[in-house]
Amino acid sequence: MDMTGARWRTATRSSNNGGDCVEVADNLPGRVLVRDSKDRDGGTLTFAPTAWSSFVEAVGTADAASR
């Protein structure tokens, strides 16, 4: 898979987890890439943008409900 140009970022909430976080690149057309920040060469998951949006929305809803 060509990941040239992927701009990786971590979630702002991940900064206090001692490095236990994921990185996301959502700037490539038609796909969202996700990888482990501790093992960047260990593999990359690929999601359709609509699937990733649904996941992020569901996580946000669950997080809000747990407060």
mmJSON file of the N, C-alpha and C atoms, coordinates in Angstrom:
{"data_MODEL":{"atom_site":{
"group_PDB":["ATOM","ATOM","ATOM","ATOM","ATOM","ATOM","ATOM","ATOM","ATOM","ATOM","ATOM","ATOM","ATOM","ATOM","ATOM","ATOM","ATOM","ATOM","ATOM","ATOM","ATOM","ATOM","ATOM","ATOM","ATOM","ATOM","ATOM","ATOM","ATOM","ATOM","ATOM","ATOM","ATOM","ATOM","ATOM","ATOM","ATOM","ATOM","ATOM","ATOM","ATOM","ATOM","ATOM","ATOM","ATOM","ATOM","ATOM","ATOM","ATOM","ATOM","ATOM","ATOM","ATOM","ATOM","ATOM","ATOM","ATOM","ATOM","ATOM","ATOM","ATOM","ATOM","ATOM","ATOM","ATOM","ATOM","ATOM","ATOM","ATOM","ATOM","ATOM","ATOM","ATOM","ATOM","ATOM","ATOM","ATOM","ATOM","ATOM","ATOM","ATOM","ATOM","ATOM","ATOM","ATOM","ATOM","ATOM","ATOM","ATOM","ATOM","ATOM","ATOM","ATOM","ATOM","ATOM","ATOM","ATOM","ATOM","ATOM","ATOM","ATOM","ATOM","ATOM","ATOM","ATOM","ATOM","ATOM","ATOM","ATOM","ATOM","ATOM","ATOM","ATOM","ATOM","ATOM","ATOM","ATOM","ATOM","ATOM","ATOM","ATOM","ATOM","ATOM","ATOM","ATOM","ATOM","ATOM","ATOM","ATOM","ATOM","ATOM","ATOM","ATOM","ATOM","ATOM","ATOM","ATOM","ATOM","ATOM","ATOM","ATOM","ATOM","ATOM","ATOM","ATOM","ATOM","ATOM","ATOM","ATOM","ATOM","ATOM","ATOM","ATOM","ATOM","ATOM","ATOM","ATOM","ATOM","ATOM","ATOM","ATOM","ATOM","ATOM","ATOM","ATOM","ATOM","ATOM","ATOM","ATOM","ATOM","ATOM","ATOM","ATOM","ATOM","ATOM","ATOM","ATOM","ATOM","ATOM","ATOM","ATOM","ATOM","ATOM","ATOM","ATOM","ATOM","ATOM","ATOM","ATOM","ATOM","ATOM","ATOM","ATOM","ATOM","ATOM","ATOM","ATOM","ATOM","ATOM","ATOM","ATOM"],
"id":[1,2,3,4,5,6,7,8,9,10,11,12,13,14,15,16,17,18,19,20,21,22,23,24,25,26,27,28,29,30,31,32,33,34,35,36,37,38,39,40,41,42,43,44,45,46,47,48,49,50,51,52,53,54,55,56,57,58,59,60,61,62,63,64,65,66,67,68,69,70,71,72,73,74,75,76,77,78,79,80,81,82,83,84,85,86,87,88,89,90,91,92,93,94,95,96,97,98,99,100,101,102,103,104,105,106,107,108,109,110,111,112,113,114,115,116,117,118,119,120,121,122,123,124,125,126,127,128,129,130,131,132,133,134,135,136,137,138,139,140,141,142,143,144,145,146,147,148,149,150,151,152,153,154,155,156,157,158,159,160,161,162,163,164,165,166,167,168,169,170,171,172,173,174,175,176,177,178,179,180,181,182,183,184,185,186,187,188,189,190,191,192,193,194,195,196,197,198,199,200,201],
"type_symbol":["N","C","C","N","C","C","N","C","C","N","C","C","N","C","C","N","C","C","N","C","C","N","C","C","N","C","C","N","C","C","N","C","C","N","C","C","N","C","C","N","C","C","N","C","C","N","C","C","N","C","C","N","C","C","N","C","C","N","C","C","N","C","C","N","C","C","N","C","C","N","C","C","N","C","C","N","C","C","N","C","C","N","C","C","N","C","C","N","C","C","N","C","C","N","C","C","N","C","C","N","C","C","N","C","C","N","C","C","N","C","C","N","C","C","N","C","C","N","C","C","N","C","C","N","C","C","N","C","C","N","C","C","N","C","C","N","C","C","N","C","C","N","C","C","N","C","C","N","C","C","N","C","C","N","C","C","N","C","C","N","C","C","N","C","C","N","C","C","N","C","C","N","C","C","N","C","C","N","C","C","N","C","C","N","C","C","N","C","C","N","C","C","N","C","C","N","C","C","N","C","C"],
"label_atom_id":["N","CA","C","N","CA","C","N","CA","C","N","CA","C","N","CA","C","N","CA","C","N","CA","C","N","CA","C","N","CA","C","N","CA","C","N","CA","C","N","CA","C","N","CA","C","N","CA","C","N","CA","C","N","CA","C","N","CA","C","N","CA","C","N","CA","C","N","CA","C","N","CA","C","N","CA","C","N","CA","C","N","CA","C","N","CA","C","N","CA","C","N","CA","C","N","CA","C","N","CA","C","N","CA","C","N","CA","C","N","CA","C","N","CA","C","N","CA","C","N","CA","C","N","CA","C","N","CA","C","N","CA","C","N","CA","C","N","CA","C","N","CA","C","N","CA","C","N","CA","C","N","CA","C","N","CA","C","N","CA","C","N","CA","C","N","CA","C","N","CA","C","N","CA","C","N","CA","C","N","CA","C","N","CA","C","N","CA","C","N","CA","C","N","CA","C","N","CA","C","N","CA","C","N","CA","C","N","CA","C","N","CA","C","N","CA","C","N","CA","C","N","CA","C","N","CA","C","N","CA","C","N","CA","C"],
"label_alt_id":[null,null,null,null,null,null,null,null,null,null,null,null,null,null,null,null,null,null,null,null,null,null,null,null,null,null,null,null,null,null,null,null,null,null,null,null,null,null,null,null,null,null,null,null,null,null,null,null,null,null,null,null,null,null,null,null,null,null,null,null,null,null,null,null,null,null,null,null,null,null,null,null,null,null,null,null,null,null,null,null,null,null,null,null,null,null,null,null,null,null,null,null,null,null,null,null,null,null,null,null,null,null,null,null,null,null,null,null,null,null,null,null,null,null,null,null,null,null,null,null,null,null,null,null,null,null,null,null,null,null,null,null,null,null,null,null,null,null,null,null,null,null,null,null,null,null,null,null,null,null,null,null,null,null,null,null,null,null,null,null,null,null,null,null,null,null,null,null,null,null,null,null,null,null,null,null,null,null,null,null,null,null,null,null,null,null,null,null,null,null,null,null,null,null,null,null,null,null,null,null,null],
"label_comp_id":["MET","MET","MET","ASP","ASP","ASP","MET","MET","MET","THR","THR","THR","GLY","GLY","GLY","ALA","ALA","ALA","ARG","ARG","ARG","TRP","TRP","TRP","ARG","ARG","ARG","THR","THR","THR","ALA","ALA","ALA","THR","THR","THR","ARG","ARG","ARG","SER","SER","SER","SER","SER","SER","ASN","ASN","ASN","ASN","ASN","ASN","GLY","GLY","GLY","GLY","GLY","GLY","ASP","ASP","ASP","CYS","CYS","CYS","VAL","VAL","VAL","GLU","GLU","GLU","VAL","VAL","VAL","ALA","ALA","ALA","ASP","ASP","ASP","ASN","ASN","ASN","LEU","LEU","LEU","PRO","PRO","PRO","GLY","GLY","GLY","ARG","ARG","ARG","VAL","VAL","VAL","LEU","LEU","LEU","VAL","VAL","VAL","ARG","ARG","ARG","ASP","ASP","ASP","SER","SER","SER","LYS","LYS","LYS","ASP","ASP","ASP","ARG","ARG","ARG","ASP","ASP","ASP","GLY","GLY","GLY","GLY","GLY","GLY","THR","THR","THR","LEU","LEU","LEU","THR","THR","THR","PHE","PHE","PHE","ALA","ALA","ALA","PRO","PRO","PRO","THR","THR","THR","ALA","ALA","ALA","TRP","TRP","TRP","SER","SER","SER","SER","SER","SER","PHE","PHE","PHE","VAL","VAL","VAL","GLU","GLU","GLU","ALA","ALA","ALA","VAL","VAL","VAL","GLY","GLY","GLY","THR","THR","THR","ALA","ALA","ALA","ASP","ASP","ASP","ALA","ALA","ALA","ALA","ALA","ALA","SER","SER","SER","ARG","ARG","ARG"],
"label_asym_id":["A","A","A","A","A","A","A","A","A","A","A","A","A","A","A","A","A","A","A","A","A","A","A","A","A","A","A","A","A","A","A","A","A","A","A","A","A","A","A","A","A","A","A","A","A","A","A","A","A","A","A","A","A","A","A","A","A","A","A","A","A","A","A","A","A","A","A","A","A","A","A","A","A","A","A","A","A","A","A","A","A","A","A","A","A","A","A","A","A","A","A","A","A","A","A","A","A","A","A","A","A","A","A","A","A","A","A","A","A","A","A","A","A","A","A","A","A","A","A","A","A","A","A","A","A","A","A","A","A","A","A","A","A","A","A","A","A","A","A","A","A","A","A","A","A","A","A","A","A","A","A","A","A","A","A","A","A","A","A","A","A","A","A","A","A","A","A","A","A","A","A","A","A","A","A","A","A","A","A","A","A","A","A","A","A","A","A","A","A","A","A","A","A","A","A","A","A","A","A","A","A"],
"label_entity_id":["1","1","1","1","1","1","1","1","1","1","1","1","1","1","1","1","1","1","1","1","1","1","1","1","1","1","1","1","1","1","1","1","1","1","1","1","1","1","1","1","1","1","1","1","1","1","1","1","1","1","1","1","1","1","1","1","1","1","1","1","1","1","1","1","1","1","1","1","1","1","1","1","1","1","1","1","1","1","1","1","1","1","1","1","1","1","1","1","1","1","1","1","1","1","1","1","1","1","1","1","1","1","1","1","1","1","1","1","1","1","1","1","1","1","1","1","1","1","1","1","1","1","1","1","1","1","1","1","1","1","1","1","1","1","1","1","1","1","1","1","1","1","1","1","1","1","1","1","1","1","1","1","1","1","1","1","1","1","1","1","1","1","1","1","1","1","1","1","1","1","1","1","1","1","1","1","1","1","1","1","1","1","1","1","1","1","1","1","1","1","1","1","1","1","1","1","1","1","1","1","1"],
"label_seq_id":[1,1,1,2,2,2,3,3,3,4,4,4,5,5,5,6,6,6,7,7,7,8,8,8,9,9,9,10,10,10,11,11,11,12,12,12,13,13,13,14,14,14,15,15,15,16,16,16,17,17,17,18,18,18,19,19,19,20,20,20,21,21,21,22,22,22,23,23,23,24,24,24,25,25,25,26,26,26,27,27,27,28,28,28,29,29,29,30,30,30,31,31,31,32,32,32,33,33,33,34,34,34,35,35,35,36,36,36,37,37,37,38,38,38,39,39,39,40,40,40,41,41,41,42,42,42,43,43,43,44,44,44,45,45,45,46,46,46,47,47,47,48,48,48,49,49,49,50,50,50,51,51,51,52,52,52,53,53,53,54,54,54,55,55,55,56,56,56,57,57,57,58,58,58,59,59,59,60,60,60,61,61,61,62,62,62,63,63,63,64,64,64,65,65,65,66,66,66,67,67,67],
"pdbx_PDB_ins_code":[null,null,null,null,null,null,null,null,null,null,null,null,null,null,null,null,null,null,null,null,null,null,null,null,null,null,null,null,null,null,null,null,null,null,null,null,null,null,null,null,null,null,null,null,null,null,null,null,null,null,null,null,null,null,null,null,null,null,null,null,null,null,null,null,null,null,null,null,null,null,null,null,null,null,null,null,null,null,null,null,null,null,null,null,null,null,null,null,null,null,null,null,null,null,null,null,null,null,null,null,null,null,null,null,null,null,null,null,null,null,null,null,null,null,null,null,null,null,null,null,null,null,null,null,null,null,null,null,null,null,null,null,null,null,null,null,null,null,null,null,null,null,null,null,null,null,null,null,null,null,null,null,null,null,null,null,null,null,null,null,null,null,null,null,null,null,null,null,null,null,null,null,null,null,null,null,null,null,null,null,null,null,null,null,null,null,null,null,null,null,null,null,null,null,null,null,null,null,null,null,null],
"Cartn_x":[0.841,0.0,0.889,0.58,1.342,0.849,1.709,1.359,2.129,2.683,3.402,2.486,2.956,2.179,1.289,1.26,0.424,0.942,0.054,0.392,-0.208,0.665,0.246,0.048,-0.962,-1.222,-1.715,-1.524,-2.054,-3.177,-4.063,-5.158,-4.596,-5.204,-4.744,-4.867,-5.829,-5.99,-4.958,-4.259,-3.267,-1.97,-1.742,-0.453,-0.132,-1.117,-0.879,-0.889,-0.866,-0.964,0.386,1.472,2.785,3.156,2.651,2.981,2.032,1.023,0.048,-1.035,-0.757,-1.748,-1.633,-2.562,-2.546,-2.282,-1.829,-1.657,-2.61,-3.15,-4.124,-3.645,-3.79,-3.553,-4.853,-5.497,-6.78,-6.734,-5.538,-5.394,-5.288,-5.317,-5.221,-6.614,-6.8,-8.133,-8.656,-9.883,-10.569,-10.144,-9.292,-8.875,-8.358,-8.483,-7.945,-7.016,-5.795,-4.794,-4.632,-4.443,-4.278,-3.122,-2.224,-1.097,-0.778,-0.026,0.417,1.614,1.553,2.648,3.939,3.84,5.033,5.674,4.935,5.437,4.996,5.542,5.098,5.292,6.217,6.444,5.71,4.92,4.26,2.982,2.56,1.341,0.44,-0.385,-1.29,-2.683,-3.669,-5.061,-5.579,-6.42,-6.996,-8.519,-9.126,-10.58,-11.107,-12.32,-13.02,-13.355,-13.315,-13.618,-14.97,-15.99,-17.302,-17.267,-16.535,-16.408,-15.648,-14.591,-13.813,-14.666,-15.419,-16.295,-17.317,-17.886,-18.857,-18.2,-16.982,-16.255,-15.972,-15.471,-15.144,-16.396,-17.487,-18.755,-19.224,-19.136,-19.561,-18.695,-17.407,-16.501,-16.818,-17.062,-17.403,-18.705,-19.69,-20.968,-20.787,-20.009,-19.763,-18.991,-18.021,-17.222,-18.11,-18.968,-19.864,-20.841,-21.314,-22.255,-21.62,-20.311,-19.635,-19.257,-19.459,-19.105,-20.185],
"Cartn_y":[-1.168,0.0,1.235,2.18,3.413,4.384,4.675,5.617,6.93,7.149,8.381,9.569,10.495,11.699,11.602,10.444,10.305,11.238,12.023,12.907,12.291,11.735,11.017,11.978,11.703,12.487,11.551,11.951,11.189,11.989,11.308,11.974,12.79,13.915,14.751,14.027,13.141,12.389,11.286,10.943,9.871,10.313,11.586,12.083,11.677,11.329,10.967,9.461,8.672,7.223,6.527,7.232,6.604,6.012,6.585,6.097,5.051,4.663,3.675,4.362,4.597,5.297,4.871,5.313,5.061,6.368,6.229,7.375,7.198,8.308,8.29,9.22,8.771,9.62,9.632,10.787,10.88,11.877,12.122,13.095,12.465,11.15,10.491,10.227,10.397,10.217,8.793,8.668,7.388,6.402,6.816,5.885,6.627,5.961,6.444,5.349,5.724,4.774,4.887,3.744,3.713,2.767,3.209,2.358,2.574,1.661,1.718,2.649,3.626,4.601,3.97,2.851,2.19,1.241,0.87,-0.08,0.378,1.468,2.093,1.207,0.27,-0.636,-1.965,-2.083,-3.343,-3.61,-2.699,-2.906,-1.685,-1.557,-0.419,-0.927,-0.452,-0.754,0.312,-0.083,0.851,0.796,1.971,2.086,3.007,2.752,3.713,4.923,6.12,7.313,7.248,6.683,6.605,5.655,4.55,3.611,4.259,4.994,5.658,6.72,7.492,8.512,7.879,6.756,6.052,5.578,5.041,4.58,5.738,6.837,7.999,8.533,8.586,9.051,8.12,6.822,5.851,5.935,6.105,6.238,7.517,8.588,9.854,9.747,9.06,8.864,8.023,6.953,6.082,6.824,7.639,8.403,9.415,10.089,11.066,10.388,9.205,8.486,7.994,7.777,7.251,8.34,9.565,10.683,10.95],
"Cartn_z":[0.0,0.0,0.0,-0.845,-0.932,0.138,1.098,2.173,2.023,0.825,0.569,0.817,1.568,1.854,3.078,3.727,4.925,6.015,6.584,7.71,8.972,9.805,11.008,12.164,12.97,14.189,15.28,16.516,17.643,18.277,18.943,19.639,20.8,21.08,22.183,23.514,23.663,24.913,25.074,24.03,24.089,24.753,24.894,25.373,26.804,27.601,28.999,29.244,28.186,28.329,28.299,28.468,28.456,27.114,26.047,24.717,24.182,24.954,24.496,23.691,22.425,21.615,20.153,19.387,17.953,17.226,16.007,15.12,13.952,13.48,12.398,11.294,10.063,8.89,8.103,8.071,7.369,6.223,5.711,4.637,3.249,3.15,1.847,1.292,-0.008,-0.577,-0.439,0.061,0.091,1.157,2.096,3.148,4.366,5.496,6.763,7.271,7.611,8.073,9.58,10.244,11.697,12.017,12.927,13.332,14.803,15.368,16.756,16.84,17.717,17.819,18.344,19.054,19.601,18.593,17.546,16.559,15.172,14.735,13.483,12.259,12.326,11.197,11.372,12.419,12.736,11.978,11.161,10.383,10.451,9.455,9.355,9.002,9.727,9.401,8.446,7.521,6.557,6.666,6.748,6.857,5.769,5.342,4.489,5.355,4.793,5.596,6.304,5.672,6.328,7.523,7.389,8.509,9.663,9.367,10.409,11.116,10.354,10.951,11.884,11.47,12.317,13.604,13.505,14.681,15.636,15.12,15.962,16.635,15.903,16.475,17.594,17.367,18.379,19.633,19.46,20.614,21.379,20.671,21.325,22.112,21.548,22.239,23.486,23.359,24.526,25.616,25.199,26.165,26.906,26.175,26.789,27.754,27.404,28.241,29.544,29.519,30.7,31.703,31.337,32.257,33.262],
"occupancy":[1.0,1.0,1.0,1.0,1.0,1.0,1.0,1.0,1.0,1.0,1.0,1.0,1.0,1.0,1.0,1.0,1.0,1.0,1.0,1.0,1.0,1.0,1.0,1.0,1.0,1.0,1.0,1.0,1.0,1.0,1.0,1.0,1.0,1.0,1.0,1.0,1.0,1.0,1.0,1.0,1.0,1.0,1.0,1.0,1.0,1.0,1.0,1.0,1.0,1.0,1.0,1.0,1.0,1.0,1.0,1.0,1.0,1.0,1.0,1.0,1.0,1.0,1.0,1.0,1.0,1.0,1.0,1.0,1.0,1.0,1.0,1.0,1.0,1.0,1.0,1.0,1.0,1.0,1.0,1.0,1.0,1.0,1.0,1.0,1.0,1.0,1.0,1.0,1.0,1.0,1.0,1.0,1.0,1.0,1.0,1.0,1.0,1.0,1.0,1.0,1.0,1.0,1.0,1.0,1.0,1.0,1.0,1.0,1.0,1.0,1.0,1.0,1.0,1.0,1.0,1.0,1.0,1.0,1.0,1.0,1.0,1.0,1.0,1.0,1.0,1.0,1.0,1.0,1.0,1.0,1.0,1.0,1.0,1.0,1.0,1.0,1.0,1.0,1.0,1.0,1.0,1.0,1.0,1.0,1.0,1.0,1.0,1.0,1.0,1.0,1.0,1.0,1.0,1.0,1.0,1.0,1.0,1.0,1.0,1.0,1.0,1.0,1.0,1.0,1.0,1.0,1.0,1.0,1.0,1.0,1.0,1.0,1.0,1.0,1.0,1.0,1.0,1.0,1.0,1.0,1.0,1.0,1.0,1.0,1.0,1.0,1.0,1.0,1.0,1.0,1.0,1.0,1.0,1.0,1.0,1.0,1.0,1.0,1.0,1.0,1.0],
"B_iso_or_equiv":[0.0,0.0,0.0,0.0,0.0,0.0,0.0,0.0,0.0,0.0,0.0,0.0,0.0,0.0,0.0,0.0,0.0,0.0,0.0,0.0,0.0,0.0,0.0,0.0,0.0,0.0,0.0,0.0,0.0,0.0,0.0,0.0,0.0,0.0,0.0,0.0,0.0,0.0,0.0,0.0,0.0,0.0,0.0,0.0,0.0,0.0,0.0,0.0,0.0,0.0,0.0,0.0,0.0,0.0,0.0,0.0,0.0,0.0,0.0,0.0,0.0,0.0,0.0,0.0,0.0,0.0,0.0,0.0,0.0,0.0,0.0,0.0,0.0,0.0,0.0,0.0,0.0,0.0,0.0,0.0,0.0,0.0,0.0,0.0,0.0,0.0,0.0,0.0,0.0,0.0,0.0,0.0,0.0,0.0,0.0,0.0,0.0,0.0,0.0,0.0,0.0,0.0,0.0,0.0,0.0,0.0,0.0,0.0,0.0,0.0,0.0,0.0,0.0,0.0,0.0,0.0,0.0,0.0,0.0,0.0,0.0,0.0,0.0,0.0,0.0,0.0,0.0,0.0,0.0,0.0,0.0,0.0,0.0,0.0,0.0,0.0,0.0,0.0,0.0,0.0,0.0,0.0,0.0,0.0,0.0,0.0,0.0,0.0,0.0,0.0,0.0,0.0,0.0,0.0,0.0,0.0,0.0,0.0,0.0,0.0,0.0,0.0,0.0,0.0,0.0,0.0,0.0,0.0,0.0,0.0,0.0,0.0,0.0,0.0,0.0,0.0,0.0,0.0,0.0,0.0,0.0,0.0,0.0,0.0,0.0,0.0,0.0,0.0,0.0,0.0,0.0,0.0,0.0,0.0,0.0,0.0,0.0,0.0,0.0,0.0,0.0],
"pdbx_formal_charge":[null,null,null,null,null,null,null,null,null,null,null,null,null,null,null,null,null,null,null,null,null,null,null,null,null,null,null,null,null,null,null,null,null,null,null,null,null,null,null,null,null,null,null,null,null,null,null,null,null,null,null,null,null,null,null,null,null,null,null,null,null,null,null,null,null,null,null,null,null,null,null,null,null,null,null,null,null,null,null,null,null,null,null,null,null,null,null,null,null,null,null,null,null,null,null,null,null,null,null,null,null,null,null,null,null,null,null,null,null,null,null,null,null,null,null,null,null,null,null,null,null,null,null,null,null,null,null,null,null,null,null,null,null,null,null,null,null,null,null,null,null,null,null,null,null,null,null,null,null,null,null,null,null,null,null,null,null,null,null,null,null,null,null,null,null,null,null,null,null,null,null,null,null,null,null,null,null,null,null,null,null,null,null,null,null,null,null,null,null,null,null,null,null,null,null,null,null,null,null,null,null],
"auth_seq_id":[1,1,1,2,2,2,3,3,3,4,4,4,5,5,5,6,6,6,7,7,7,8,8,8,9,9,9,10,10,10,11,11,11,12,12,12,13,13,13,14,14,14,15,15,15,16,16,16,17,17,17,18,18,18,19,19,19,20,20,20,21,21,21,22,22,22,23,23,23,24,24,24,25,25,25,26,26,26,27,27,27,28,28,28,29,29,29,30,30,30,31,31,31,32,32,32,33,33,33,34,34,34,35,35,35,36,36,36,37,37,37,38,38,38,39,39,39,40,40,40,41,41,41,42,42,42,43,43,43,44,44,44,45,45,45,46,46,46,47,47,47,48,48,48,49,49,49,50,50,50,51,51,51,52,52,52,53,53,53,54,54,54,55,55,55,56,56,56,57,57,57,58,58,58,59,59,59,60,60,60,61,61,61,62,62,62,63,63,63,64,64,64,65,65,65,66,66,66,67,67,67],
"auth_comp_id":["MET","MET","MET","ASP","ASP","ASP","MET","MET","MET","THR","THR","THR","GLY","GLY","GLY","ALA","ALA","ALA","ARG","ARG","ARG","TRP","TRP","TRP","ARG","ARG","ARG","THR","THR","THR","ALA","ALA","ALA","THR","THR","THR","ARG","ARG","ARG","SER","SER","SER","SER","SER","SER","ASN","ASN","ASN","ASN","ASN","ASN","GLY","GLY","GLY","GLY","GLY","GLY","ASP","ASP","ASP","CYS","CYS","CYS","VAL","VAL","VAL","GLU","GLU","GLU","VAL","VAL","VAL","ALA","ALA","ALA","ASP","ASP","ASP","ASN","ASN","ASN","LEU","LEU","LEU","PRO","PRO","PRO","GLY","GLY","GLY","ARG","ARG","ARG","VAL","VAL","VAL","LEU","LEU","LEU","VAL","VAL","VAL","ARG","ARG","ARG","ASP","ASP","ASP","SER","SER","SER","LYS","LYS","LYS","ASP","ASP","ASP","ARG","ARG","ARG","ASP","ASP","ASP","GLY","GLY","GLY","GLY","GLY","GLY","THR","THR","THR","LEU","LEU","LEU","THR","THR","THR","PHE","PHE","PHE","ALA","ALA","ALA","PRO","PRO","PRO","THR","THR","THR","ALA","ALA","ALA","TRP","TRP","TRP","SER","SER","SER","SER","SER","SER","PHE","PHE","PHE","VAL","VAL","VAL","GLU","GLU","GLU","ALA","ALA","ALA","VAL","VAL","VAL","GLY","GLY","GLY","THR","THR","THR","ALA","ALA","ALA","ASP","ASP","ASP","ALA","ALA","ALA","ALA","ALA","ALA","SER","SER","SER","ARG","ARG","ARG"],
"auth_asym_id":["A","A","A","A","A","A","A","A","A","A","A","A","A","A","A","A","A","A","A","A","A","A","A","A","A","A","A","A","A","A","A","A","A","A","A","A","A","A","A","A","A","A","A","A","A","A","A","A","A","A","A","A","A","A","A","A","A","A","A","A","A","A","A","A","A","A","A","A","A","A","A","A","A","A","A","A","A","A","A","A","A","A","A","A","A","A","A","A","A","A","A","A","A","A","A","A","A","A","A","A","A","A","A","A","A","A","A","A","A","A","A","A","A","A","A","A","A","A","A","A","A","A","A","A","A","A","A","A","A","A","A","A","A","A","A","A","A","A","A","A","A","A","A","A","A","A","A","A","A","A","A","A","A","A","A","A","A","A","A","A","A","A","A","A","A","A","A","A","A","A","A","A","A","A","A","A","A","A","A","A","A","A","A","A","A","A","A","A","A","A","A","A","A","A","A","A","A","A","A","A","A"],
"auth_atom_id":["N","CA","C","N","CA","C","N","CA","C","N","CA","C","N","CA","C","N","CA","C","N","CA","C","N","CA","C","N","CA","C","N","CA","C","N","CA","C","N","CA","C","N","CA","C","N","CA","C","N","CA","C","N","CA","C","N","CA","C","N","CA","C","N","CA","C","N","CA","C","N","CA","C","N","CA","C","N","CA","C","N","CA","C","N","CA","C","N","CA","C","N","CA","C","N","CA","C","N","CA","C","N","CA","C","N","CA","C","N","CA","C","N","CA","C","N","CA","C","N","CA","C","N","CA","C","N","CA","C","N","CA","C","N","CA","C","N","CA","C","N","CA","C","N","CA","C","N","CA","C","N","CA","C","N","CA","C","N","CA","C","N","CA","C","N","CA","C","N","CA","C","N","CA","C","N","CA","C","N","CA","C","N","CA","C","N","CA","C","N","CA","C","N","CA","C","N","CA","C","N","CA","C","N","CA","C","N","CA","C","N","CA","C","N","CA","C","N","CA","C","N","CA","C","N","CA","C","N","CA","C","N","CA","C"],
"pdbx_PDB_model_num":[1,1,1,1,1,1,1,1,1,1,1,1,1,1,1,1,1,1,1,1,1,1,1,1,1,1,1,1,1,1,1,1,1,1,1,1,1,1,1,1,1,1,1,1,1,1,1,1,1,1,1,1,1,1,1,1,1,1,1,1,1,1,1,1,1,1,1,1,1,1,1,1,1,1,1,1,1,1,1,1,1,1,1,1,1,1,1,1,1,1,1,1,1,1,1,1,1,1,1,1,1,1,1,1,1,1,1,1,1,1,1,1,1,1,1,1,1,1,1,1,1,1,1,1,1,1,1,1,1,1,1,1,1,1,1,1,1,1,1,1,1,1,1,1,1,1,1,1,1,1,1,1,1,1,1,1,1,1,1,1,1,1,1,1,1,1,1,1,1,1,1,1,1,1,1,1,1,1,1,1,1,1,1,1,1,1,1,1,1,1,1,1,1,1,1,1,1,1,1,1,1]
}}}
